[in-house]
Amino acid sequence: MKKHNYSAGPCILPQDVFEEAAQAVVNFNNSDLSILEISHRSKDFIAVMEEARALVLELLQLENKGYQVLFLAGGASLEFLMVPYNLMAQHGKAAYLDTGTWASNAIKEAKPFGETVIVASSKEQNYTFIPKGFDIPNDASYFHCTSNNTIFGTQMKSFPKTNVPLVCDMSSDIFSRTLDFSQFDLIYAGAQKNMGPAGTTLVVVKESILGKTGRYIPSMLDYEKHIKAESMYNTPPVFPIYASLLTLRWLKKLGGIAAIEKINEAKAQLLYDEIDRNPLFKGTAAPEDRSIMNATFLLLDENHVPIFDKMWKDAGISGLTGHRSVGGYRASMYNALPLESVHVLVDVMKELELVVCKQEATLS
C-alpha cells in the first residue's frame, strides 16, 4: 500500500528524486563511483554545487541581484548563532519576532551578542497567531522572523517594511509560495522540509550586508569565508546537496514556485474546508494565519481519538500525530505531497463522522 507521508521533517520528497538519488549511490554519472565516495573537489561534484546554487537564485528570482548561495551543515539551529555573529554590530542590537519554538530558540542564541529586542510575541496564546502592527527599532542591526511555524501551524502572509536588514528563517516553507524574495537580505532554511534530506542548510545572503559587525567571527561561522570558498570551506555534505539539486530540478520542471504554489493552496484549502465543516474537528491556528504547509487540528471529543487513529493508519497515512506542544494532529503538506494524499485524509475524516453519527443514533 502506498504511504501518505505527513511527516513534519524529514519529510516526503518526489519519487523521481528517490530513484535518481538511489542510482547515484550505486554509480554516479557513470563514474563507477558512488556519490557517497567521490571527492568534493572532483569535477562531477563541483558541477553539482554550481548548478544547485544557480538553481536556487533562478527559482527565487534573485539572479544578478547581489546574493550569494551557500550550502552549509549544522541545520537551521546553527544559523540561529551564525546570524548574530555575522550581522549584529558589536555593542549593538537586533530585533526579533517571536512566533514559535524555533523563533524562541533563535532569540536565545542572539541574546549573548547584544541587546535582543522582541518586537512582539504570541507566546501567551501558545503561538496560535502571528502578531501584527509592531514597530521595529531603526537602529537594529537586523530584524529576524520565522516565515512558517511548523509546530503551531501558523504562517506569515506578509512581511514588514523596514529600513534594517530583513532576515527570515524559511525552513518549513522555502520554495512553496511566490514572494518578492528580494525584500529579504538573508534567508536560511534546513533542507529537510521542501528541498532534500536532513544534513544541509541553505543560506541565501545579500553580500553587501556582511563584514560590518566589528567583531571577531570564528572561521567556520563566517559567511564571508564560506562565500570566498564557494560553499566548500570544509568538506560539504555531498549527498544532501545532490539530493537537494534533484529536488530543485524537479521543481523547475514542474513550472517553478508559481506552479507548486497552486498545488499547495489546493491541498490546504481541501483540508481546512473539511476541518471547518466537520463537527468533530477544530483547527488550532487563527484562520487568517493558517499555514499552507502544516495544518494543526484537534478532535473535540477525546473519546474519538482511538478509532480515528486506527482509521488513518489503516488508510496508509503516516506522520499525522501533532507535536506535544499542541497535541491533536498535524498534517504537513510539503511540496512533494500529492493532492491524492489529502483526499485520503479528508475521506477518513468524513468516514469518522459517519461512524460517530451511527453510534449516536444507536444510543438514542
Buried (B, 14 or more C-beta within 10 A) or exposed (E): EEEBBBBBBBBBBBEBBBEBBEEBEEEBBEBEBEBEEBEBEBEBBBEBBEEBBEBBBEBBBBEEEEBBBBBBBBBBBBBBBBBBBBBBBEEBBBBBBBBBBBBBBBBEBBEEBBBBBBBBBBBEEEBBBBBEEEEBBEEBBBBBBBBBBBBBBBBBBEBBEBEBBBBBBBBBBBBBBBBEBEEBBBBBBBBBBBBBBBBBBBBBBBEEBBEBBEBEBEEBBBBBEBBEEBBBBEEBBBBBBBBBBBBBBBBBEBEBBEBBBEBBEBBBEBBBEBBEEBEBBEBBBBEEBBBBBBBBBBBEEEEBEEBBBEBBEEBEBBBBBBBEEBBBBBBBBBBBBBEEBBBBBBEBBBBBBEBBEEEEEEEE
